[in-house]
Amino acid sequence: MKIIFNPQQSEWNILTERPQIKQVNLKDIVEEVFANISKNGDNAILKYSRKFDFPNQKVLKVDKEIISQASQLLPKQLKEAIKLAKNNIERFHVSQIIETVQKVETMPGVVCWRENRPIEKVGIYIPGGTAPLFSTVLMLGVPAKLAGCNETVLCTPPDKNGEIHPAILYAAELIGIDKVFAAGGIQAIGAMTFGTESIPQVYKIFGPGNQYVMAAKLAAQSMGVAIDMPAGPSEVLIIADESSEPSFVAADLLSQAEHGPDSQVILLSNDKNTLNNINEELNTQLNLLPRKEIATEALKNSKAILLDNIKDCVAFSNLYAPEHLILAIKEPNAIAANITNAGSVFLGNYSCESAGDYASGTNHTLPTNGFARSYSGVSVDSFVKKITFQHISEEGITNIGPAIEAMAEAEQLFAHKNAVTLRLQQIINQKEQNI
């Protein structure tokens, strides 16, 4: 990994740039697929699925018996691991549920409050690709269920044999996913956008995917279906000092690099020897990785940077806004308060990023590509709407009415003013009648 020594602060913006990904113009492709799905429903989905995934596919919905049998195909150790992860994710996300409604009397007779309502129908997309992301089933399905979503739909592409990895099906059944469909890519997103004979329409779509899936999600959003967040390649930034363990840091860097050739890892330190030691360990571990070629390509997009002090490292990290941030330093808790932009933060030498990916309890669906400056990771809140309520009494409209009239008149919205004036006049009339 390339080491950069003491760059000037004026150079930081360039150093925080993500690798340029060769983008395919997908607008026309997505529009064509979506139009076909909107017109032909299941037949269109099956057409694309046969072309890209399973040539002999006849049905989209995965039979409940197949889902139930998935448990028998997994080793006990993996099932226990999935259960542990599910329980931890559940414990953490339960803490996010706020059940008390706080009513605020903004002035006498004017009471306002806010209540949560679950999004009734949500869709979860789980990629097929090079790895079965059953952990993402947990990360999205658990908070959806805790939020109280009425219908949770999962789409994932079948393999060339028409099968879905049993760990995906097991995780789905474990958390109570309502319906599972063998559909992937643009066509899966389109199906959940429009609804077909088999696949229900949803109101919000969650889940990772390649640029085809991302383009489809953005198209869905333009058609009134919400999405979780903009997404890009996975990334990690690690701040390490002389107290860090080089083998740990190297392993954490490679755990992100192996995601894909477009991933990026950044290492920051105030100590030259630390950078060199981690880099040596990185090369050693890289040669042992089954996904060495992928990780090697990712490391070409990555860099190690020597800065003057930990304070500068934190400032650089906040500018970069990483998806994952690891503080492998002496006093991580003291520094944590200074972190302003990050998807998820890991404190200390034993807080590996893999823990957040799988089983610590925090969610691994996080903003990438600098979106941590303005987006949060997925939580229970991602699956609810917040509706405001207000109740205004006679006393309340009497107190607030004149201000509304003045503001409406100033904006020349006289119907707005009249809506208040009529009420105030009625109150006056009633009082006069009672005299």
Buried (B, 14 or more C-beta within 10 A) or exposed (E): BEBEEEBEEEEBEEBBEBBEEEEEEBEEBBEEBBEBBBEBBBEBBBBBBEEBBBEEBEEBBBEEEBBEEBBEEBEEEEBEBBBEBBBBBBEBBEEBBEEEEEEEEEEEBBBBBEEBEBBEBBBBBBBBEEEBBBBBBBBBBBBBBBBBBEBBBBBBBBEEEBBBBBBBBBBBBBBEBBBBBBBBBBBBBBBBBBBBEBBBBBBBBBBBBEBBBBBBBBBBBEEEBBBBBBBBBBBBBBBBBEBBBBBBBBBBBBBBBBBBBBBBBBBBBBBEEBBBBBBEBBEEBBEEBEBBEBBBBBBEBBBBBBBEEBEBBBBBBBBBBBBBBBBBBBEBEEBBEEBEBBBBBBBBBEBBBBBBBBBBBBBBBBBBBBBBEEBBBBBBBBBBBEEEEEEBEBEBBBBBBEEBBEEBEEEEEEEBBEBBBEBBEEBEEEEEEEE
